[in-house]
Amino acid sequence: MEDHVRRVEHQWSKEIPELSLRGMCILARARRITLAARPQIEAIFSKHGLDTGQFDVLATLRRSGAPFSLRPTELFQTLMITSSGLTDRLHRLTKLGYVSRQADPNDKRSSLVQLTDEGRAVIEVAFAEDMALENQIVDALTEKEQEQLVALLTKLARSVELESVELESGVGVL
C-alpha cells in the first residue's frame, strides 16, 4: 500500500532523480504520525481541563518523585521553555489548584513548585489515558519491531541533539 510520503517521493524522483530523498522519507513519516496522534492526545488533556503546556508541567512534577516539587528554573530548563512561558502556565495551574508555591527550605531567595494532591490525581489519570492511546498506536508493530524502532530513533535523536548542541555552542561549525 502506497502512503502519502511514498507518492511525494515518486513525484520528486521523477522531477529531480539525482536528489537523495532518504531524510524526507523518514522524517516526513515521523512528522505525519505525530500530527495524526496530536488531536487525540490533546483531546485527552482537554477532557481533564488541561492544555499541552499544563500537562507537561504536571507530568514533569509527578515524574520527579516525592515530594513532587521542583524549582522554577529546573522546570523551565526541563520543559525547554522561557521563564515567562512557565510563569503563565504556573499561574493557570495555581488557579486550578493543581500546584502551589512553597518557600525553598535550602534557599530562602527561591521557591519550589509543588504538585498538590488534586494535581497529582489529575495528572495520573490523564497520563494513564495518554499512555493507553500511545500504546494503542504503536501496537501496529510487533514487540520486536517496537524495540528496533526505539533503538533506531534513539540513535537518530542523539545525532540531532549532538548537532544542535554543537551549533548552539559554535563547536564543530566551520
Summary of the structure (lengths in Angstrom):
residues: 174
radius of gyration: 20.6
end to end distance: 43.0
largest distance: 65.7
contacts: 435
relative contact order: 0.09
helix: 70%
strand: 7%
